[in-house]
Amino acid sequence: LTKLPCDTPEETAAFVRSLPISPEKPWIMQEFIPGKEFCTHSTVKNGELRLHCCSESSAFQVNYENVENPKIQEWVRHFVKKLGMTGQVSFDFIQAEDGVVYAIECNPRTHSAITMFYNHPQVADAYLSEESFSEPLEPLSDSKPTYWTYHEVWRLTSIRSFAQLQTWIRNFLQGTDAIYKSDDPLPFLMVHHWQIPLLLVNNLCHLRGWTRIDFNIGKLVEFGGD
């Protein structure tokens, strides 16, 4: 996306005139909001926020560490209550420099950030309990940041200094794999060594390329895809 205005009013006007804008092909101008990105996952029932987590985010986020952001949680609570929602919903936010939060994306599905509940014993209650929740469940204070091991291994290819390597080692040791469990290794093995290889073979057989392997959601990102 092109950020406007250009360096001069004349350049801005010339750029706008070059666009194929017409009644048949309308364009939308959006405000650019500088700030910090966040992503959330929430489980809701009849408009009640039962489970909620929030993490700093980016264009390609595969590391999750819970952060408390009361403004974002209150925004989500108000939204799901007004709509009387039941199910799972995830949002992307930008918190502007003045503290105001803006929702920039909403998806009616589970978010990978839910992996931060990996050691929480009451997650099932958020889905199955008939009792009301006075406050939503949040990741435990002693939960570690979550990551996908193979994504972290790939990060090694971009390390160019000993300081970067130290940071990588520290982050790896202080976190935990999102799906690997010593007493239940099958999901980890199947995603990484069965599902992804099958997708790769399928794309190769059909001569389709890909831009990225997303181990966190078990798919290949293809050209023009997301």
PyMOL commands that set and color helices and strands:
alter all, ss='L'
color gray80, all
select helices_A, chain A and resi 9-17+70-83+112-117+123-128+149-158+162-174+186-205
alter helices_A, ss='H'
color red, helices_A
select strands_A, chain A and resi 35-45+48-56+87-96+101-107+146-147+176-177+212-214+219-221
alter strands_A, ss='S'
color yellow, strands_A
deselect
rebuild
show_as cartoon
